[in-house]
Amino acid sequence: MEADDQVTAVLSGRDAYRDELTELARHDPRVLCFEADLGGRKHPFAEAHPDRFFNLGIAEATMIDMASGLASAGYRPFVSTFAPFATLRAAESMKLGMGYMGAGVVVVAPYAGVSGAWFGTTHHCLEDLAVVQSFPGITIAAPYGEAETRAVIRAAAAGSGPFYVRTGRNAAAVSLPWDGDVPPLVNWVQPGSSDVCLVSVGEVGTSLALEASAERPESGHAHLCFLDHASLSEAAEELRSSRYTRFVVVEEHRPTGGVASTLALLMPSASVVGVNAGMAWPSEGGDHGEVLGRLGLDLAHLLAVV
């Protein structure tokens, strides 16, 4: 994507994924699509490629196990289910199939964080990065906006290793510009003039960082899309070599095992502060923004930290 090409997001991450994968499958017979009862009646992949679409129902571990077997036979399976069910209910299958065996399965997990707000704690997922980061060999991506989501899905389809792609529920207002076909490890969104740099992760973290940057234009803003330990190690080198000395990481995740904690270990000489969803259990309903506000992940809190 060219740096001067600002694309207005039209589709949410989950819908951009389905649309992009459907198109990729037209040209790549290896691509398979697995869903855990989330596709609805008019899933675009099922309509375009019915012989390569499998609805396994709420049997997430079985779905990943089947996908791992098909990957070993040369297929490129994409598996989609709610983030908590992919990374918590099916954690052992991810660990053994995708981690230990290195099966080339791509897990695309919508409803990460508390984006399924009204569904309650059973459908929230503030722990997935901590779980998947601990499995060596799995590439983790948390794209922001339609263009970045599509680019990550294309990269995953072209690759051979295991992927975990984390998305929310709603469409982002804009897509971030970058040079090249694949989002960089560090996308320098705004240079700033102070020694403070916002580091945004995922859909909510990036939206909040963009709002905070508008309020505090003196702060820098670096966006991270790839969040596995290997990618963060390289990103940390680039962040550490910049002129910034204080990094405020914004992420819809718990502090334990999140990106801020990983970067703090990788950059011991820098000040790394996390603005995240905290360690409380969301106990009240509401929409996505209301639940985030009760957890302390909102613009007011971010600006106070900055």
C-alpha positions as CSV (number, residue, x, y, z in Angstrom):
1,M,0.0,0.0,0.0
2,E,1.5,3.4,-1.0
3,A,2.1,5.9,1.7
4,D,-0.2,8.5,0.1
5,D,-3.0,6.0,-0.4
6,Q,-5.4,6.6,2.5
7,V,-8.2,4.1,2.2
8,T,-11.5,4.6,4.0
9,A,-12.4,1.5,5.8
10,V,-15.8,0.0,4.7
11,L,-15.7,-3.5,6.2
12,S,-15.0,-4.7,9.7
13,G,-12.0,-7.0,10.2
14,R,-14.1,-10.1,10.2
15,D,-16.0,-9.1,7.0
16,A,-12.8,-7.9,5.2
17,Y,-11.2,-11.3,6.1
18,R,-14.1,-13.3,4.6
19,D,-14.2,-11.1,1.4
20,E,-10.4,-11.3,0.9
21,L,-10.2,-15.0,1.5
22,T,-13.1,-15.7,-0.9
23,E,-11.2,-13.8,-3.6
24,L,-7.8,-15.5,-2.8
25,A,-9.5,-18.9,-3.1
26,R,-10.5,-18.3,-6.7
27,H,-6.8,-18.4,-7.6
28,D,-5.4,-20.8,-4.9
29,P,-7.0,-24.2,-4.7
30,R,-5.1,-24.9,-1.4
31,V,-7.2,-22.4,0.5
32,L,-9.9,-23.9,2.8
33,C,-12.3,-22.1,5.1
34,F,-13.4,-23.5,8.5
35,E,-16.0,-21.8,10.7
36,A,-17.4,-22.6,14.1
37,D,-21.0,-21.7,13.5
38,L,-20.3,-18.1,12.8
39,G,-20.7,-17.8,9.1
40,G,-24.5,-17.2,8.9
41,R,-26.6,-18.2,5.9
42,K,-24.8,-16.2,3.3
43,H,-21.1,-16.6,4.0
44,P,-19.4,-15.4,0.9
45,F,-16.8,-18.2,0.9
46,A,-19.5,-20.9,1.3
47,E,-21.4,-19.4,-1.7
48,A,-18.4,-19.1,-3.9
49,H,-16.5,-22.3,-2.9
50,P,-19.0,-24.7,-1.2
51,D,-16.7,-27.7,-1.6
52,R,-14.0,-26.0,0.4
53,F,-16.2,-24.5,3.2
54,F,-16.6,-26.5,6.5
55,N,-18.9,-25.5,9.3
56,L,-17.7,-27.6,12.3
57,G,-20.1,-26.1,14.8
58,I,-18.9,-25.3,18.4
59,A,-16.1,-27.9,18.2
60,E,-13.1,-25.5,18.1
61,A,-10.4,-27.9,19.1
62,T,-11.6,-30.5,16.6
63,M,-11.7,-27.8,13.9
64,I,-8.0,-26.9,14.6
65,D,-7.0,-30.6,14.7
66,M,-8.7,-31.2,11.3
67,A,-7.1,-28.1,9.8
68,S,-3.7,-29.2,11.1
69,G,-4.1,-32.6,9.3
70,L,-5.2,-31.0,6.1
71,A,-2.3,-28.5,6.3
72,S,0.1,-31.5,6.5
73,A,-1.5,-32.7,3.2
74,G,-0.6,-29.5,1.5
75,Y,-3.7,-27.4,2.0
76,R,-3.8,-23.9,3.5
77,P,-6.7,-23.9,6.0
78,F,-8.2,-20.8,7.5
79,V,-10.1,-21.3,10.8
80,S,-12.4,-18.7,12.3
81,T,-14.1,-18.5,15.6
82,F,-14.5,-16.1,18.6
83,A,-11.0,-15.3,20.1
84,P,-11.8,-16.8,23.5
85,F,-12.8,-20.1,22.0
86,A,-9.8,-20.3,19.6
87,T,-7.1,-19.5,22.2
88,L,-8.6,-20.7,25.5
89,R,-11.0,-23.6,24.7
90,A,-8.7,-24.9,21.9
91,A,-5.4,-23.9,23.4
92,E,-4.0,-27.4,23.5
93,S,-4.8,-28.0,19.8
94,M,-3.1,-24.7,19.0
95,K,-0.1,-25.6,21.1
96,L,0.4,-29.1,19.7
97,G,-0.8,-28.7,16.1
98,M,0.3,-25.2,15.2
99,G,3.1,-24.8,17.7
100,Y,4.8,-28.1,18.3
101,M,4.1,-29.6,14.8
102,G,4.2,-26.2,13.0
103,A,1.0,-27.0,11.0
104,G,0.3,-24.2,8.5
105,V,-3.1,-23.3,9.9
106,V,-4.3,-19.7,10.0
107,V,-6.6,-18.9,12.9
108,V,-8.6,-15.7,12.4
109,A,-10.3,-14.7,15.7
110,P,-12.9,-11.9,15.7
111,Y,-14.5,-10.5,18.9
112,A,-11.1,-10.2,20.7
113,G,-10.8,-8.1,23.8
114,V,-14.3,-7.1,25.0
115,S,-15.7,-6.3,21.6
116,G,-18.4,-8.8,22.3
117,A,-19.4,-6.6,25.2
118,W,-23.0,-7.6,25.8
119,F,-22.2,-11.3,25.6
120,G,-20.3,-11.1,28.9
121,T,-17.1,-12.6,30.3
122,T,-17.6,-15.9,28.6
123,H,-17.2,-14.2,25.3
124,H,-14.5,-11.7,26.2
125,C,-10.9,-12.4,25.5
126,L,-8.2,-10.3,27.2
127,E,-5.7,-13.1,27.5
128,D,-5.1,-14.3,23.9
129,L,-1.8,-12.6,23.2
130,A,-0.4,-14.0,26.4
131,V,-1.4,-17.5,25.4
132,V,-0.4,-17.5,21.8
133,Q,2.9,-15.6,22.4
134,S,4.0,-18.4,24.6
135,F,3.7,-20.9,21.7
136,P,6.9,-20.6,19.6
137,G,6.6,-20.4,15.8
138,I,3.2,-18.8,15.5
139,T,3.0,-15.5,13.7
140,I,0.6,-13.1,15.5
141,A,-1.1,-10.2,13.8
142,A,-3.6,-7.7,15.1
143,P,-4.4,-5.6,12.1
144,Y,-6.2,-2.2,12.2
145,G,-8.6,-1.3,9.5
146,E,-9.7,-3.0,6.3
147,A,-6.6,-2.4,4.2
148,E,-4.3,-3.8,6.9
149,T,-6.6,-6.8,7.5
150,R,-6.6,-7.7,3.8
151,A,-2.8,-7.4,3.6
152,V,-2.3,-9.7,6.6
153,I,-4.7,-12.3,5.1
154,R,-2.8,-12.1,1.8
155,A,0.5,-12.6,3.6
156,A,-0.9,-15.5,5.6
157,A,-2.3,-17.2,2.4
158,A,1.1,-16.8,0.7
159,G,3.0,-18.1,3.6
160,S,3.4,-21.7,4.9
161,G,3.6,-21.3,8.7
162,P,1.0,-21.0,11.4
163,F,-0.8,-17.6,11.9
164,Y,-3.0,-16.1,14.6
165,V,-4.9,-13.0,13.4
166,R,-6.8,-11.0,16.0
167,T,-9.7,-8.7,15.1
168,G,-12.4,-6.9,16.9
169,R,-16.0,-6.6,15.7
170,N,-16.6,-3.2,14.2
171,A,-15.0,-1.4,11.2
172,A,-12.2,1.2,11.9
173,A,-12.8,4.7,10.7
174,V,-9.7,4.8,8.5
175,S,-6.9,2.6,7.4
176,L,-3.3,3.6,8.2
177,P,-0.9,4.2,5.2
178,W,2.3,2.3,4.7
179,D,4.8,1.5,2.0
180,G,5.0,-2.0,0.5
181,D,2.7,-5.0,0.4
182,V,2.9,-6.1,4.0
183,P,2.5,-3.8,7.0
184,P,5.9,-3.0,8.5
185,L,7.0,-4.2,11.9
186,V,6.9,-0.5,13.0
187,N,4.6,1.9,11.2
188,W,5.6,5.4,12.2
189,V,2.3,7.1,12.0
190,Q,3.3,10.5,13.5
191,P,6.8,11.8,14.3
192,G,5.9,14.1,17.2
193,S,8.4,16.5,18.9
194,S,8.6,15.2,22.5
195,D,10.3,12.2,24.0
196,V,7.0,10.3,24.4
197,C,5.8,7.8,21.8
198,L,2.4,6.1,21.7
199,V,2.7,2.5,20.6
200,S,-0.7,1.3,19.3
201,V,-1.8,-2.3,19.1
202,G,-5.0,-3.7,17.5
203,E,-8.2,-1.9,16.7
204,V,-9.1,-0.2,20.0
205,G,-5.5,0.6,20.9
206,T,-4.9,2.2,17.5
207,S,-8.2,4.2,17.5
208,L,-7.4,5.6,20.9
209,A,-3.8,6.4,19.9
210,L,-5.0,8.3,16.9
211,E,-7.4,10.3,19.0
212,A,-4.7,11.0,21.6
213,S,-2.3,12.1,18.8
214,A,-4.8,14.6,17.6
215,E,-5.0,16.0,21.2
216,R,-1.3,15.8,21.9
217,P,0.4,16.3,18.5
218,E,3.8,16.6,20.2
219,S,3.7,12.9,21.0
220,G,5.0,10.3,18.5
221,H,2.9,7.4,17.4
222,A,4.2,4.0,16.3
223,H,1.7,1.3,15.2
224,L,2.5,-2.4,15.6
225,C,0.6,-5.0,13.6
226,F,2.8,-8.2,14.1
227,L,2.9,-9.1,17.8
228,D,4.6,-12.5,18.1
229,H,7.9,-12.6,20.2
230,A,10.1,-12.7,17.1
231,S,8.4,-9.7,15.5
232,L,8.3,-7.7,18.7
233,S,12.1,-8.4,19.2
234,E,12.8,-6.8,15.8
235,A,10.3,-4.0,16.5
236,A,12.0,-3.3,19.8
237,E,15.3,-2.8,18.1
238,E,13.8,-0.1,15.9
239,L,11.9,1.6,18.8
240,R,15.0,1.5,20.9
241,S,17.1,3.1,18.2
242,S,14.6,6.0,17.9
243,R,15.0,9.3,19.8
244,Y,12.1,8.4,22.1
245,T,12.8,7.4,25.7
246,R,9.2,6.8,27.0
247,F,6.7,4.5,25.3
248,V,3.0,4.3,26.1
249,V,1.6,1.0,24.8
250,V,-2.1,1.1,24.2
251,E,-3.8,-2.4,23.9
252,E,-7.1,-4.1,24.5
253,H,-5.6,-6.8,26.6
254,R,-4.6,-7.5,30.2
255,P,-1.2,-6.1,31.3
256,T,0.0,-9.7,32.1
257,G,1.5,-11.2,28.9
258,G,0.5,-8.2,26.7
259,V,2.7,-6.2,24.3
260,A,3.7,-3.6,26.9
261,S,5.1,-6.3,29.2
262,T,7.0,-7.9,26.3
263,L,8.5,-4.6,25.1
264,A,9.5,-3.7,28.7
265,L,11.6,-6.9,28.9
266,L,13.0,-6.3,25.4
267,M,13.8,-2.6,26.1
268,P,15.1,-2.5,29.7
269,S,16.8,0.9,29.3
270,A,13.5,2.6,28.1
271,S,10.5,3.6,30.1
272,V,7.5,1.4,28.9
273,V,4.1,2.2,30.3
274,G,1.0,0.2,29.5
275,V,-2.6,1.5,29.0
276,N,-4.7,-1.6,28.9
277,A,-7.8,-3.3,30.2
278,G,-6.4,-4.0,33.6
279,M,-6.8,-7.1,35.8
280,A,-10.5,-6.8,36.7
281,W,-13.3,-9.0,35.4
282,P,-15.9,-7.0,33.5
283,S,-19.0,-7.6,35.6
284,E,-21.6,-5.2,33.9
285,G,-23.1,-5.2,30.5
286,G,-23.2,-2.4,27.9
287,D,-21.8,-1.7,24.5
288,H,-18.1,-2.0,23.7
289,G,-17.2,1.5,24.6
290,E,-19.0,1.3,28.0
291,V,-17.2,-1.9,29.0
292,L,-13.9,-0.4,27.9
293,G,-14.6,2.7,30.0
294,R,-15.3,0.7,33.1
295,L,-12.0,-1.1,32.6
296,G,-10.1,2.2,32.3
297,L,-9.3,1.9,28.6
298,D,-10.5,5.2,27.2
299,L,-9.2,8.5,25.8
300,A,-9.3,10.3,29.2
301,H,-7.2,7.7,30.9
302,L,-4.8,7.6,27.9
303,L,-4.3,11.4,27.9
304,A,-3.7,11.4,31.6
305,V,-0.9,8.8,31.2
306,V,0.6,10.7,28.2
